[in-house]
Every structure is written in structure tokens, then in C-alpha cells.
Amino acid sequence: QEEIDEWVTKSDRWSHYKQARFSPNNLPRGLEEVNKLLGYGVANSINLMLLPAGQEIPDHADTIRKCAINFIKQMGAPIIVEDIEYNFDRFVFDSTVKHSVPVHTRDRITLQVAFYDNEYSQVVEKLKKDGWV
């Protein structure tokens, strides 16, 4: 537990939101395979995120992260991308457009493969070639 607590940081923007961000060069055991399968050697980080029940992530558009592949452990609240609600437990999305997660009664736990240097279209093309989408 102490090692996990060291990894977890609170978001600068939302104090209730917790995230553990791992560089592909320093991944904990078990996440290396995620990076090989879905990071294509170009993912910039693998993130574990917790949005506690009763909290939200307000509308925002990322300025650094261009694309993300998310896997949701406990499907509770949907993600809303450009005013369209998605209730998928795994998805790829363009994080440079407006998106949010509304309040829900369950914690939301997410494993995310994040791309800062590759556009959404580039990542989707790789996923299509491998039969993921």
C-alpha cells in the first residue's frame, strides 16, 4: 500500500481526483504488457486514475495529452465527449476536445494509455491495423 500511495498524486486542477502516472521507461510489473499491446512504443504514460463517488471531472480539453485509450474497472458515470454521452468500459478518444465525467454514486477507476506526441487519428489507425477498432 505504501508504494501505491507514493505513486498517487492529486490533480493540480481537481483536488478530489487521484492519479498515478507512469513513464513507459519506469512501469510497475504488469503494465509493461499494456504498453506493448496498446502503447505501440509511442505512449507517453500509463495512468491509473480514481474519481471518487460523488465527484466529477468538469468540462475541459487537454492541452498536452492528444489521445487516450481508457479502460474503466467500475462502470459508473459515462464520459461525455463534445456533449455526447458514452457508456463504454473501454474506448479511445481525442482528449483535445471538450470532455467530462459527471457525478456518480460509484468510484470510477480507470487505466489509461496516454499519448502526447501522437494525434488521435494516428493512434486509431494503429488500433485499426491490429483489429482493436
Salt bridges, closest charged atoms under 4 A:
ASP62 OD1 - HIS60 NE2 3.24
ASP62 OD2 - ARG65 NH2 2.25
ASP62 OD1 - HIS99 NE2 3.80
ASP83 OD1 - LYS98 NZ 2.85
ASP89 OD1 - ARG90 NH1 2.92
GLU119 OE2 - LYS66 NZ 3.16
